[in-house]
Amino acid sequence: MIHLGHWQARGYGAFFATETATGKPAGRISIWHPITLDEPELSWVVFDGYEGKGFAAEGACAVRNWAAAQGMAPLMSLVAPENGASVRLAQRLGCTEEGRHTYPSGAEVIRFRHPLGEAA
């Protein structure tokens, strides 16, 4: 429900990846902008059993291209440093590390900046 509200409030939100052969959900790629962030974040979640199959990479590129076509500025992603797979994906996507972001909880994540559109 939160994703539907995000579309209504912001004009963007979550896209869901499905496995072509079965139609089963494989993950979620979102442009997420809660009031606690100063700008939209491109985020990805791959569901159990679908890791390492390219869903996050293909989905992130598609959503990033969609955002560019909508006239949005280059997106950022916040990635936990211990999440090696997502750090490597951000790097493969051509992102540059901008520094760190600290959540109100005190957790610190890496702030990556995506190239605009298809630059990866």
Residue frames as a rotation matrix with the C-alpha (Angstrom) as fourth column:
MET 1
0.565 0.825 0.000 0.00
0.825 -0.565 0.000 0.00
0.000 0.000 -1.000 0.00
ILE 2
0.332 -0.511 -0.792 2.85
0.240 -0.767 0.596 2.38
-0.912 -0.388 -0.132 0.75
HIS 3
-0.683 -0.647 0.340 4.07
0.461 -0.021 0.887 2.03
-0.566 0.763 0.312 -2.85
LEU 4
-0.063 0.754 0.653 0.70
0.957 -0.140 0.255 3.02
0.284 0.641 -0.713 -4.32
GLY 5
0.776 0.345 -0.527 0.62
0.541 -0.794 0.278 6.11
-0.323 -0.501 -0.803 -2.10
HIS 6
-0.138 -0.919 -0.369 4.13
0.306 -0.394 0.867 6.99
-0.942 0.007 0.336 -3.20
TRP 7
-0.621 -0.012 0.784 3.02
0.784 0.008 0.621 7.00
-0.014 1.000 0.005 -6.85
GLN 8
0.402 0.877 0.265 0.10
0.851 -0.464 0.245 9.26
0.338 0.127 -0.933 -6.01
ALA 9
0.766 -0.107 -0.634 2.14
0.370 -0.733 0.571 11.65
-0.525 -0.672 -0.522 -3.88
ARG 10
0.014 -0.928 -0.372 5.39
-0.085 -0.371 0.925 11.80
-0.996 0.019 -0.084 -5.89
GLY 11
0.657 0.257 -0.709 4.59
-0.703 -0.129 -0.699 10.57
-0.271 0.958 0.096 -9.40
TYR 12
-0.032 -0.665 -0.746 7.07
-0.588 0.616 -0.524 7.71
0.808 0.422 -0.411 -9.08
GLY 13
0.429 0.195 0.882 7.56
-0.867 0.364 0.341 4.68
-0.254 -0.911 0.325 -6.87
ALA 14
-0.276 -0.533 0.800 8.12
-0.412 0.817 0.403 0.94
-0.869 -0.218 -0.445 -7.11
PHE 15
0.207 0.219 -0.954 8.43
-0.929 0.349 -0.122 -1.25
0.307 0.911 0.276 -10.17
PHE 16
0.346 -0.042 0.937 8.24
-0.546 0.803 0.238 -5.01
-0.763 -0.594 0.255 -9.74
ALA 17
-0.432 -0.582 -0.689 10.43
-0.899 0.333 0.283 -7.48
0.064 0.742 -0.667 -11.63
THR 18
0.563 0.611 0.556 8.95
-0.592 0.768 -0.244 -10.79
-0.576 -0.192 0.794 -12.70
GLU 19
-0.566 -0.672 0.477 10.50
-0.175 0.664 0.727 -13.95
-0.806 0.328 -0.494 -14.04
THR 20
-0.423 0.392 -0.817 9.43
-0.900 -0.284 0.330 -14.14
-0.103 0.875 0.473 -17.68
ALA 21
-0.789 0.033 -0.613 9.03
-0.231 0.909 0.346 -17.94
0.569 0.415 -0.710 -17.80
THR 22
-0.618 0.510 -0.598 6.74
0.742 0.629 -0.230 -18.19
0.259 -0.586 -0.768 -14.77
GLY 23
0.069 0.627 0.776 5.42
0.163 -0.775 0.611 -14.68
0.984 0.084 -0.155 -14.13
LYS 24
0.520 0.084 -0.850 6.54
0.828 0.194 0.526 -15.03
0.209 -0.977 0.032 -10.51
PRO 25
0.938 -0.190 0.289 7.73
-0.235 -0.964 0.127 -11.91
0.254 -0.187 -0.949 -8.69
ALA 26
0.438 -0.867 -0.236 11.54
0.724 0.496 -0.479 -11.73
0.533 0.039 0.845 -8.57
GLY 27
-0.498 -0.645 -0.580 12.18
0.858 -0.464 -0.221 -8.37
-0.127 -0.608 0.784 -6.97
ARG 28
0.731 0.675 -0.095 11.36
0.669 -0.737 -0.094 -4.71
-0.133 0.005 -0.991 -6.57
ILE 29
-0.542 -0.808 0.229 13.20
0.833 -0.553 0.021 -1.71
0.109 0.202 0.973 -7.96
SER 30
0.495 0.815 -0.303 12.02
0.866 -0.493 0.089 1.61
-0.076 -0.306 -0.949 -6.57
ILE 31
-0.490 -0.446 0.749 12.47
0.272 -0.895 -0.354 5.32
0.828 0.030 0.560 -6.72
TRP 32
0.250 0.471 -0.846 11.93
0.901 0.207 0.382 5.98
0.355 -0.857 -0.373 -3.04
HIS 33
-0.572 -0.436 0.695 11.64
0.209 -0.897 -0.390 9.44
0.793 -0.078 0.604 -1.50
PRO 34
0.280 0.630 -0.725 10.33
0.906 0.075 0.416 9.44
0.317 -0.773 -0.549 2.06
ILE 35
0.865 0.135 0.483 10.31
0.045 -0.980 0.194 12.75
0.499 -0.146 -0.854 3.92
THR 36
0.797 -0.603 -0.030 13.44
0.077 0.052 0.996 11.65
-0.599 -0.796 0.088 5.79
LEU 37
-0.093 -0.833 0.546 15.57
0.870 0.199 0.451 11.86
-0.484 0.517 0.706 2.60
ASP 38
-0.112 -0.024 -0.993 16.52
-0.075 -0.997 0.032 15.09
-0.991 0.078 0.110 0.85
GLU 39
-0.265 0.051 -0.963 16.21
-0.953 -0.168 0.253 13.54
-0.149 0.984 0.093 -2.63
PRO 40
0.770 0.626 -0.126 14.90
-0.638 0.752 -0.168 10.38
-0.011 0.209 0.978 -4.35
GLU 41
-0.297 -0.823 0.485 16.78
-0.729 0.523 0.442 7.12
-0.617 -0.222 -0.755 -3.94
LEU 42
0.269 0.261 -0.927 17.00
-0.784 0.618 -0.054 4.30
0.559 0.742 0.371 -6.48
SER 43
-0.290 -0.316 0.903 16.74
-0.839 0.538 -0.081 1.09
-0.460 -0.782 -0.421 -4.47
TRP 44
-0.021 0.250 -0.968 16.53
-0.694 0.693 0.194 -2.59
0.719 0.676 0.159 -5.31
VAL 45
-0.174 0.039 0.984 15.45
-0.779 0.606 -0.162 -5.74
-0.602 -0.795 -0.075 -3.52
VAL 46
-0.333 0.050 -0.942 15.77
-0.697 0.659 0.282 -9.19
0.635 0.750 -0.184 -5.09
PHE 47
0.539 0.661 0.522 13.58
-0.842 0.406 0.355 -11.90
0.023 -0.631 0.775 -3.62
ASP 48
-0.104 -0.578 0.809 14.97
-0.595 0.688 0.415 -15.20
-0.797 -0.438 -0.416 -2.32
GLY 49
0.173 0.070 0.982 15.94
0.445 0.884 -0.141 -17.58
-0.879 0.462 0.122 -5.09
TYR 50
0.848 0.198 0.492 16.41
0.530 -0.321 -0.785 -14.84
0.002 0.926 -0.377 -7.71
GLU 51
0.629 -0.690 -0.358 19.77
-0.311 -0.646 0.698 -13.44
-0.712 -0.328 -0.621 -6.58
GLY 52
-0.324 -0.941 0.102 22.60
-0.205 0.175 0.963 -13.35
-0.924 0.291 -0.249 -9.11
LYS 53
-0.134 0.355 0.925 20.32
0.826 0.556 -0.094 -13.61
-0.548 0.751 -0.368 -12.15
GLY 54
-0.817 -0.362 0.449 20.54
0.564 -0.663 0.492 -9.99
0.120 0.655 0.746 -13.27
PHE 55
0.176 0.981 0.079 17.16
0.919 -0.193 0.343 -8.78
0.352 0.012 -0.936 -12.05
ALA 56
0.458 -0.039 -0.888 18.60
0.590 -0.734 0.337 -5.94
-0.665 -0.678 -0.313 -9.95
ALA 57
-0.593 -0.773 -0.227 21.02
0.303 -0.475 0.826 -4.76
-0.746 0.421 0.516 -12.64
GLU 58
-0.721 0.371 0.585 18.50
0.621 -0.026 0.783 -4.88
0.306 0.928 -0.212 -15.48
GLY 59
0.321 0.923 -0.211 15.77
0.918 -0.248 0.310 -3.37
0.234 -0.293 -0.927 -13.33
ALA 60
0.178 -0.330 -0.927 17.98
0.549 -0.749 0.372 -0.57
-0.817 -0.575 0.048 -11.97
CYS 61
-0.859 -0.509 0.061 19.06
0.309 -0.419 0.854 0.40
-0.409 0.752 0.517 -15.49
ALA 62
-0.435 0.774 0.460 15.46
0.742 0.019 0.670 0.36
0.510 0.632 -0.583 -16.75
VAL 63
0.519 0.648 -0.558 14.17
0.852 -0.447 0.274 2.45
-0.072 -0.617 -0.783 -13.84
ARG 64
-0.180 -0.680 -0.710 17.11
0.444 -0.701 0.558 4.85
-0.878 -0.215 0.428 -14.11
ASN 65
-0.913 -0.120 0.390 16.37
0.408 -0.253 0.877 5.31
-0.007 0.960 0.280 -17.84
TRP 66
0.027 0.993 0.116 12.68
0.882 -0.078 0.464 5.82
0.470 0.090 -0.878 -17.07
ALA 67
0.400 0.077 -0.913 13.56
0.727 -0.633 0.265 8.49
-0.558 -0.770 -0.309 -14.48
ALA 68
-0.651 -0.700 -0.293 15.83
0.328 -0.608 0.723 10.29
-0.684 0.375 0.626 -16.96
ALA 69
-0.711 0.452 0.539 13.04
0.583 -0.049 0.811 10.25
0.393 0.891 -0.229 -19.57
GLN 70
0.385 0.870 -0.309 10.77
0.893 -0.266 0.364 11.88
0.235 -0.416 -0.878 -16.96
GLY 71
0.384 -0.322 0.866 13.32
0.051 -0.929 -0.368 14.69
0.922 0.186 -0.340 -16.57
MET 72
0.996 -0.043 -0.081 14.57
0.083 0.041 0.996 13.61
-0.040 -0.998 0.044 -13.15
ALA 73
0.384 -0.918 0.099 18.11
-0.906 -0.396 -0.152 14.43
0.179 -0.031 -0.983 -12.05
PRO 74
-0.224 -0.542 -0.810 20.63
-0.281 0.832 -0.479 11.61
0.933 0.120 -0.338 -11.61
LEU 75
0.776 0.630 0.038 19.47
-0.275 0.283 0.919 9.39
0.568 -0.723 0.393 -8.75
MET 76
-0.348 -0.834 0.429 21.39
-0.860 0.102 -0.499 8.28
0.372 -0.543 -0.753 -5.69
SER 77
0.507 0.425 -0.750 21.42
-0.028 0.878 0.479 4.94
0.861 -0.222 0.457 -3.89
LEU 78
0.128 -0.397 0.909 22.15
-0.978 -0.200 0.051 4.25
0.162 -0.896 -0.414 -0.24
VAL 79
0.524 -0.049 -0.850 23.92
-0.168 0.973 -0.160 0.94
0.835 0.227 0.502 0.32
ALA 80
0.895 -0.234 0.379 25.04
-0.348 0.165 0.923 -0.72
-0.278 -0.958 0.067 3.55
PRO 81
0.136 -0.940 -0.312 28.84
-0.990 -0.114 -0.089 -1.21
0.048 0.321 -0.946 3.35
GLU 82
-0.512 -0.325 0.795 28.49
-0.509 0.860 0.024 -4.84
-0.692 -0.393 -0.606 4.46
ASN 83
0.556 0.735 0.387 26.13
-0.002 0.467 -0.884 -5.57
-0.831 0.491 0.261 1.54
GLY 84
-0.416 -0.909 -0.028 28.91
-0.081 0.006 0.997 -6.54
-0.906 0.417 -0.076 -0.86
ALA 85
-0.368 0.328 0.870 26.56
0.867 0.460 0.193 -7.62
-0.337 0.825 -0.454 -3.65
SER 86
0.707 0.704 0.071 24.82
0.689 -0.663 -0.291 -4.25
-0.157 0.255 -0.954 -3.73
VAL 87
0.380 -0.679 -0.628 28.09
-0.191 -0.722 0.665 -2.32
-0.905 -0.133 -0.404 -3.45
ARG 88
-0.628 -0.643 0.439 29.44
0.244 0.373 0.895 -4.27
-0.739 0.670 -0.077 -6.45
LEU 89
0.024 0.725 0.689 26.20
0.985 0.100 -0.140 -3.70
-0.170 0.682 -0.711 -8.36
ALA 90
0.808 0.246 -0.535 26.35
0.241 -0.967 -0.080 0.06
-0.537 -0.065 -0.841 -7.76
GLN 91
-0.093 -0.935 -0.342 29.91
-0.282 -0.305 0.910 0.05
-0.955 0.181 -0.236 -9.06
ARG 92
-0.617 -0.083 0.783 28.94
0.599 0.595 0.536 -2.05
-0.510 0.800 -0.317 -12.12
LEU 93
0.413 0.873 0.261 26.12
0.884 -0.314 -0.346 0.41
-0.220 0.374 -0.901 -12.81
GLY 94
-0.118 -0.575 0.810 28.71
0.719 -0.612 -0.329 3.18
0.685 0.543 0.486 -13.12
CYS 95
0.874 0.485 0.031 27.85
0.308 -0.600 0.738 4.87
0.377 -0.636 -0.674 -9.84
THR 96
-0.233 -0.922 0.310 30.34
0.110 -0.342 -0.933 7.08
0.966 -0.183 0.181 -8.06
GLU 97
0.075 0.181 -0.981 30.72
0.968 0.223 0.116 7.08
0.240 -0.958 -0.159 -4.29
GLU 98
0.221 0.115 0.968 29.78
0.136 -0.987 0.086 10.47
0.966 0.113 -0.234 -2.84
GLY 99
-0.617 -0.413 0.670 30.42
-0.595 -0.312 -0.741 9.75
0.515 -0.856 -0.053 0.81
ARG 100
-0.841 0.300 -0.451 28.33
0.493 0.770 -0.406 8.48
0.225 -0.563 -0.795 3.67
HIS 101
-0.180 0.854 0.488 24.77
-0.449 -0.513 0.732 9.00
0.875 -0.088 0.476 4.84
THR 102
-0.982 -0.098 -0.158 23.75
0.098 0.448 -0.889 8.50
0.158 -0.889 -0.430 8.45
TYR 103
-0.138 0.987 -0.079 20.17
0.319 0.120 0.940 7.52
0.937 0.104 -0.332 9.26
PRO 104
0.212 0.300 0.930 18.47
-0.705 -0.612 0.358 8.87
0.677 -0.732 0.082 12.40
SER 105
0.977 0.161 -0.138 19.06
-0.047 0.797 0.602 5.41
0.207 -0.582 0.787 13.94
GLY 106
0.450 -0.888 0.095 22.81
-0.601 -0.223 0.767 6.00
-0.660 -0.402 -0.634 13.61
ALA 107
0.384 -0.287 0.878 23.32
0.551 0.834 0.032 3.40
-0.741 0.471 0.478 10.87
GLU 108
0.029 -0.489 -0.872 25.77
-0.549 -0.737 0.395 4.58
-0.836 0.467 -0.289 8.24
VAL 109
0.542 0.191 0.818 25.51
0.532 0.677 -0.510 3.71
-0.651 0.711 0.265 4.55
ILE 110
-0.665 -0.744 0.055 27.45
0.444 -0.336 0.830 4.54
-0.600 0.577 0.554 1.39
ARG 111
0.436 0.753 -0.492 25.85
-0.031 -0.534 -0.845 7.19
-0.899 0.383 -0.210 -0.81
PHE 112
-0.546 -0.535 0.645 26.30
0.601 0.287 0.746 6.39
-0.584 0.795 0.165 -4.51
ARG 113
0.010 0.505 -0.863 25.39
-0.489 -0.751 -0.444 8.71
-0.872 0.427 0.239 -7.43
HIS 114
0.193 0.172 0.966 24.09
0.635 0.729 -0.257 7.13
-0.748 0.662 0.031 -10.63
PRO 115
-0.933 -0.350 -0.082 24.99
0.135 -0.552 0.823 8.40
-0.333 0.757 0.562 -14.08
LEU 116
-0.204 0.890 -0.408 22.05
-0.632 -0.438 -0.639 9.90
-0.747 0.128 0.652 -15.93
GLY 117
0.588 0.601 -0.541 20.15
-0.791 0.289 -0.539 7.43
-0.167 0.745 0.645 -18.08
GLU 118
0.996 -0.018 -0.085 21.98
-0.014 0.932 -0.362 4.75
0.086 0.362 0.928 -20.01
ALA 119
0.490 -0.869 0.069 25.53
-0.796 -0.478 -0.370 5.75
0.355 0.127 -0.926 -19.06
ALA 120
0.182 -0.446 0.876 26.31
-0.609 0.649 0.457 2.36
-0.772 -0.617 -0.154 -17.48
